[in-house]
Amino acid sequence: MSKIKTTFHCQECGAEYAKWQGQCNKCGSWNSIVEEIKQTSTEQIWDQTKSELNSGHSQPKSIDEIQIKDEYRIETKDKEFNRVLGGGIVPGSITLLGGEPGIGKSTLFLQISLKINNRVLYVSGEESENQIKIRANRINYSNSECLIYSENKLESIFAQAEKIKPNILIIDSIQTLTTNTVDSLQGSITQLKTCTAELINFGKKTSIPIMLIGHINKDGNIAGPKVLEHMVDTVLQFEGDRNHLYRILRVKKNRFGSTNEIGIYEMVTEGLKEIINPSEILIGNSEQKLSGTAICASVEGSRPFLIEVQALVSTAVYGTPQRSTTGINSKRLNMLLAVLEKRAGFHLASKDIFLNITGGLKVEDTGNDLAIIAAILSSNNDLNIPEDYCFAAEVGLSGEIRPVSRVDQRIKEAEKLGFSKIFISKYCDTTVAKKIQIVYLTSVEDLIDKIS
């Protein structure tokens, strides 16, 4: 029998090394490399393979012989969560939720467990039953079919799941689980991959949907190897600033729905409150007319909503001007500033520019470009943009105003909230009947003329 092979893995990023070293070359973390078992002997693997062949089950089938089953979804009473998943929880699916510490991951899953009309087994390897009960009392929902189990041994969890037969199994968190089949520390790469693989196998065979909570590393990615995200069916990211009230549930991977959907919540004393109409909350109500603000009709997934963009342009105090952004990609801001400098003749290279998306949101829609430029020009010229003006267009490198997707939905959302004028690209094809006035633009120069 051949010797058991070992390897060295970084617990932060999953990088593999032939021998131990103090610092990981990939992520730069110190003292995160541990020795783990890589592979058992080939004789053992071949013995297992022969036993599988002799068992006579799980044989390959012709694609013409496979019958499609009508899949139903388990709908929770959380409309935002249902939207993100594509209509509900698919039986047998594996969902992984990541996010910053204290952002509300456990609160979200516990809240779903208490609101849903199904039997839920909530397994926590981090909190005691008493601690979970205290949080449940604060959430102020009740479900007699929600069973709490404080355990981190995978074998014990499977035994209870076989006995209880829940409709949903929740694990908080995957990094706390251990199995006796692996001689490795809790939270190690080998433990993570083995426990996740066993949970996936259990979920697929029993059709019980499993929802996992995952820790993240200092880079904001889910801790452990990247293969963890490839193994599961759905990967969710819970975003937000702990200093702000609003949280965004964003889907990064979904085998059963769109990957562009988001859900918006507000963190209150009773837990996470669903935001059905975010536009009314994300737009500030100020009676005083101020420069440097513009309203953008943005779209995330299939949901249109209006956000407020704030810009501040001031003379640089130090030799190198500052470029600071909150809520958008800083590289996108640098590109738009270069367009204004080259195509519109604005000299902003020697000025500090600060950009903020209100509400603590992070947006990636390129349709926000026009509102960003409008806010920057408003602050630079100390010009007040009327509060009933709205913007929705992408800006190209040559200064042209480009069309964006779902423009009809953006127009309807702006019209619903009482905006009188919306600025879009001349090349947009709009077919909706509308009362709001539409201003068509072809270049950045047209925008300057319209709002000056």
C-alpha positions in Angstrom: 0.0 0.0 0.0 1.4 3.4 -1.0 2.1 6.2 1.4 -0.5 8.8 2.1 0.3 12.0 0.3 0.1 15.4 2.0 0.1 19.0 0.7 0.1 22.5 2.0 -2.9 24.9 1.5 -3.4 28.5 2.3 -6.6 28.8 4.5 -7.3 32.3 3.1 -7.2 31.8 -0.6 -6.7 28.0 -1.1 -3.3 28.2 -2.9 -1.4 24.9 -2.9 2.3 24.5 -2.1 4.7 21.6 -2.0 6.2 22.6 1.3 5.4 24.9 4.2 6.3 28.6 4.1 5.4 31.5 6.3 3.7 33.8 3.8 1.3 32.9 1.0 2.6 34.2 -2.4 -0.9 34.6 -3.8 -2.8 36.5 -1.1 0.1 37.8 1.0 -1.3 36.4 4.3 1.0 35.2 7.0 0.8 31.9 9.0 -2.2 30.7 7.0 -0.5 27.7 5.3 -1.3 24.3 6.9 -0.5 20.7 6.0 -3.4 18.5 4.9 -4.0 15.1 3.4 -4.1 15.3 -0.3 -4.9 11.7 -1.4 -5.2 8.2 0.0 -3.5 5.3 -1.7 -4.6 4.2 -5.2 -5.4 0.7 -3.9 -8.1 2.1 -1.6 -9.6 4.2 -4.3 -9.7 1.2 -6.7 -11.4 -0.9 -4.0 -14.0 1.8 -3.6 -14.5 2.0 -7.4 -15.0 -1.8 -7.7 -17.6 -1.7 -4.9 -19.5 1.1 -6.7 -19.5 -0.9 -10.0 -20.8 -4.0 -8.3 -23.6 -2.1 -6.5 -25.4 -1.7 -9.8 -27.0 1.7 -9.2 -26.5 5.2 -10.8 -26.1 3.8 -14.3 -25.7 6.2 -17.3 -28.9 6.9 -19.3 -29.5 8.0 -22.8 -30.7 11.6 -23.0 -33.8 10.5 -24.8 -34.8 8.2 -21.8 -34.6 11.0 -19.3 -38.0 12.3 -18.3 -38.3 15.9 -17.2 -40.0 16.3 -13.9 -42.1 19.3 -13.0 -40.0 21.2 -10.6 -41.8 23.3 -8.0 -40.3 26.0 -5.8 -40.7 26.6 -2.1 -41.9 30.1 -1.8 -40.8 32.0 1.3 -42.8 34.9 2.7 -39.8 37.2 1.8 -40.6 38.7 -1.6 -37.0 40.1 -2.0 -35.5 36.7 -1.3 -37.8 35.0 -3.7 -37.0 37.5 -6.4 -33.2 37.0 -6.0 -33.5 33.2 -6.2 -35.8 33.4 -9.3 -39.1 32.6 -7.7 -38.3 30.6 -4.6 -36.1 27.8 -3.3 -35.6 24.8 -5.6 -35.8 21.4 -3.9 -32.4 19.8 -3.6 -30.5 23.0 -4.4 -27.5 24.2 -2.5 -27.3 28.0 -1.7 -24.3 29.7 -0.3 -24.6 33.1 1.3 -21.5 35.3 2.0 -21.0 38.7 3.6 -19.1 40.9 6.1 -19.2 40.0 9.8 -22.3 41.6 11.4 -24.0 42.4 8.1 -27.0 40.3 9.0 -26.5 36.9 7.3 -27.7 34.8 10.3 -30.6 37.2 10.9 -31.7 36.9 7.3 -31.8 33.0 7.3 -33.3 32.9 10.8 -36.0 35.3 9.7 -36.8 33.2 6.7 -37.0 30.1 8.9 -39.5 31.8 11.2 -41.7 33.2 8.4 -41.9 30.2 6.1 -44.7 27.6 6.5 -42.4 24.6 6.3 -40.3 22.5 8.6 -36.8 24.0 8.9 -33.8 22.5 10.6 -31.6 25.5 11.6 -28.1 24.2 12.5 -25.7 26.6 14.2 -22.1 25.8 14.9 -21.4 29.3 16.2 -24.3 30.1 18.6 -26.0 28.3 21.4 -29.8 27.6 21.3 -30.3 30.3 23.9 -28.5 33.0 21.8 -30.6 32.0 18.7 -33.8 32.2 20.8 -32.9 35.8 22.0 -32.5 36.9 18.3 -35.7 35.1 17.3 -37.6 37.0 20.0 -36.3 40.3 18.6 -37.4 39.3 15.1 -40.9 38.8 16.4 -41.9 35.9 14.1 -42.9 32.5 15.2 -42.8 29.1 13.5 -43.4 25.9 15.6 -41.8 23.9 12.7 -38.5 25.7 13.0 -36.1 23.4 14.9 -32.9 24.7 16.3 -29.9 22.4 16.6 -26.5 23.6 17.9 -23.9 21.2 16.4 -20.9 21.2 14.2 -20.4 17.4 13.6 -21.6 16.5 10.1 -22.5 13.0 11.1 -24.8 14.2 13.9 -26.4 16.7 11.5 -27.2 14.0 9.0 -28.6 11.7 11.7 -31.0 14.4 12.9 -32.0 15.3 9.3 -32.8 11.7 8.5 -34.9 11.6 11.7 -36.7 14.9 11.4 -36.9 15.0 7.5 -37.1 18.8 7.2 -38.2 20.7 4.1 -35.2 23.1 4.4 -31.8 22.6 6.0 -29.8 25.7 7.1 -26.1 25.5 8.1 -24.6 28.5 10.0 -21.8 28.3 9.0 -20.0 25.9 6.6 -16.6 26.9 8.1 -17.6 25.5 11.5 -18.5 22.0 10.3 -16.2 19.0 10.8 -16.4 15.4 9.7 -14.7 12.3 11.2 -13.6 11.1 7.8 -11.0 13.9 7.5 -8.1 14.3 9.9 -7.8 18.1 9.7 -8.6 21.3 11.6 -12.0 23.0 11.7 -12.3 25.5 8.8 -9.4 24.0 6.8 -9.5 23.6 3.1 -10.0 19.8 3.3 -12.8 20.1 5.8 -14.6 22.7 3.8 -14.5 20.7 0.5 -15.4 17.4 2.2 -18.3 18.8 4.2 -19.6 20.7 1.2 -19.4 17.7 -1.0 -21.2 15.5 1.5 -23.9 18.1 2.0 -24.4 18.4 -1.8 -24.7 14.6 -2.1 -27.2 14.5 0.8 -29.3 17.4 -0.7 -29.4 15.8 -4.2 -30.4 12.4 -2.9 -33.1 13.6 -0.5 -34.3 16.7 -2.5 -33.9 18.8 0.7 -32.7 22.3 -0.2 -29.6 23.3 1.9 -28.7 26.9 2.6 -25.1 27.6 3.8 -23.7 30.7 5.4 -20.0 31.3 4.5 -17.4 33.5 6.1 -15.4 35.9 3.9 -11.7 36.8 3.8 -10.1 40.2 3.9 -10.6 40.6 0.1 -14.3 40.2 0.5 -14.4 36.7 -1.1 -15.9 33.7 0.5 -13.2 32.0 2.6 -11.8 28.8 1.3 -11.0 27.5 -2.2 -12.8 29.0 -5.2 -14.1 25.5 -6.0 -16.5 25.9 -3.1 -18.5 28.4 -5.2 -18.4 26.1 -8.2 -19.8 23.2 -6.3 -23.0 24.9 -5.1 -26.0 25.9 -7.2 -26.5 29.5 -6.0 -24.0 32.0 -4.6 -25.5 35.1 -2.8 -23.6 38.1 -1.5 -25.0 40.2 1.3 -23.6 43.7 0.9 -23.8 47.0 2.8 -22.2 49.2 5.3 -22.8 48.5 9.0 -23.0 52.2 9.5 -25.9 52.4 7.1 -29.4 50.9 7.4 -29.7 49.4 3.9 -28.5 46.0 2.8 -28.3 44.5 -0.7 -28.7 40.8 -1.4 -27.0 40.3 -4.7 -26.8 37.0 -6.6 -23.4 36.1 -8.1 -24.3 32.6 -9.4 -27.7 31.0 -10.0 -28.3 27.8 -11.9 -32.1 28.3 -11.6 -32.5 32.0 -12.4 -31.0 35.3 -13.4 -27.7 36.5 -12.0 -28.7 40.2 -12.2 -31.3 40.4 -9.5 -30.9 42.2 -6.2 -33.0 42.4 -3.0 -32.9 45.5 -0.8 -33.5 45.4 2.9 -33.4 47.9 5.8 -31.9 46.8 9.1 -34.3 47.7 11.9 -34.6 46.5 15.5 -37.0 43.8 14.5 -34.6 42.4 11.9 -34.5 42.9 8.2 -37.3 44.9 6.6 -38.1 44.4 2.9 -37.9 47.5 0.8 -40.6 47.1 -1.9 -40.2 50.5 -3.4 -36.6 51.6 -2.9 -36.9 54.7 -5.1 -38.9 56.6 -2.4 -36.3 55.9 0.2 -33.1 56.4 -1.8 -34.0 59.9 -3.0 -33.3 62.7 -0.5 -36.1 65.2 0.4 -34.5 68.6 0.8 -36.4 71.9 0.4 -33.1 73.8 -0.1 -31.8 73.7 -3.7 -28.2 72.5 -3.7 -25.7 72.0 -6.5 -23.9 68.7 -7.1 -26.8 66.4 -7.0 -28.6 64.5 -9.8 -31.2 61.7 -9.9 -30.5 58.6 -12.0 -33.0 56.0 -13.2 -31.0 52.8 -12.6 -31.8 49.2 -13.2 -30.4 46.1 -11.3 -31.7 42.9 -12.7 -35.4 43.3 -13.6 -35.9 46.1 -11.0 -35.8 49.8 -11.9 -35.3 52.3 -9.1 -34.1 55.9 -8.8 -31.0 56.8 -6.8 -29.4 60.1 -6.0 -25.8 60.8 -7.1 -23.8 63.4 -5.2 -20.6 65.1 -6.4 -18.3 67.6 -4.9 -15.7 69.4 -7.0 -13.2 71.7 -5.2 -9.8 73.1 -5.6 -7.0 70.7 -4.7 -5.3 71.5 -1.4 -2.4 69.3 -2.0 -0.3 68.8 -5.1 -2.0 65.7 -6.3 -5.8 66.0 -6.7 -8.0 63.4 -4.9 -10.5 61.1 -6.6 -12.8 59.4 -4.1 -15.9 57.3 -4.8 -18.5 55.6 -2.6 -20.9 53.2 -4.3 -19.4 53.1 -7.8 -16.2 51.9 -9.4 -13.5 54.6 -9.2 -12.1 53.6 -12.6 -15.4 54.4 -14.1 -15.2 57.9 -12.6 -11.7 58.4 -14.0 -13.0 57.5 -17.5 -15.9 60.0 -17.3 -13.5 62.7 -16.1 -11.2 62.1 -19.0 -14.2 62.4 -21.4 -15.2 65.7 -19.8 -11.6 66.9 -20.1 -11.1 65.8 -23.7 -14.5 66.1 -25.4 -16.2 69.0 -23.4 -13.2 71.1 -22.5 -13.6 71.1 -18.7 -10.4 71.4 -16.8 -10.8 69.1 -13.9 -7.3 67.7 -13.6 -6.3 70.1 -10.8 -9.4 69.7 -8.7 -10.5 67.3 -6.0 -13.6 65.3 -7.0 -15.7 63.2 -4.5 -18.6 61.1 -5.7 -21.2 59.4 -3.5 -24.3 57.2 -4.1 -26.7 57.9 -1.3 -28.0 55.2 1.0 -24.8 53.2 1.1 -25.7 51.3 -2.1 -23.2 49.9 -4.6 -24.3 50.2 -8.2 -22.8 48.8 -11.4 -25.2 50.0 -14.1 -23.5 51.9 -16.9 -26.8 53.9 -17.2 -25.6 56.0 -14.3 -23.0 57.7 -16.4 -25.1 60.6 -17.5 -26.2 61.4 -13.9 -22.6 61.2 -12.7 -21.5 63.7 -15.3 -24.5 66.0 -14.6 -23.7 66.0 -10.8 -20.0 66.8 -11.5 -20.9 69.7 -13.9 -23.5 70.9 -11.4 -20.9 71.1 -8.6 -18.2 72.5 -10.8 -20.3 75.4 -12.1 -22.3 75.7 -8.9 -25.5 75.1 -10.9 -28.7 73.7 -9.4 -30.3 71.0 -11.4 -34.1 71.0 -11.0 -35.2 68.3 -8.6 -37.7 66.9 -11.1 -35.0 66.1 -13.7 -33.9 62.5 -14.2 -31.0 60.9 -16.2 -30.5 57.5 -17.8 -27.8 57.0 -20.4 -24.3 55.6 -20.9 -21.4 57.9 -21.9 -18.9 56.6 -24.5 -15.2 57.4 -24.8 -15.9 59.8 -27.7 -18.4 61.7 -25.6 -21.5 60.3 -27.3 -24.6 59.5 -25.3 -25.4 55.8 -25.7 -28.6 53.9 -25.1 -29.2 51.6 -22.2 -31.3 48.5 -21.6 -34.8 48.6 -20.2 -35.3 52.3 -20.9 -39.1 51.9 -20.9 -39.0 50.6 -17.3 -36.7 53.5 -16.3 -39.1 56.0 -17.8 -42.1 54.5 -16.1 -40.4 54.5 -12.7 -39.5 58.2 -13.1 -43.0 59.1 -14.2 -44.5 57.2 -11.3 -42.5 59.3 -8.8 -43.6 62.6 -10.4 -40.5 63.6 -12.4 -41.3 66.0 -15.2 -38.3 65.4 -17.5 -35.9 62.6 -18.2 -32.7 62.8 -20.3 -31.9 59.7 -22.4 -30.0 58.8 -25.6 -31.4 59.9 -29.0 -30.9 56.3 -30.1 -33.2 54.8 -27.5 -36.3 53.1 -28.9 -39.2 53.9 -26.6 -42.7 52.6 -27.2 -44.5 53.4 -23.9 -47.2 56.0 -23.6 -45.9 58.6 -21.3 -46.7 62.0 -19.7 -43.1 62.7 -18.7 -41.1 64.9 -21.1 -38.3 63.1 -22.8 -35.1 65.0 -23.7 -33.0 63.2 -26.3 -29.2 63.8 -26.3 -26.5 62.8 -28.7 -23.3 64.0 -26.9 -22.0 65.5 -23.7 -22.1 69.0 -25.2 -25.9 68.6 -25.6 -26.2 67.8 -21.9 -24.3 71.0 -21.0 -26.6 73.1 -23.2 -29.7 71.6 -21.7 -28.9 72.0 -18.0 -27.0 75.3 -18.2 
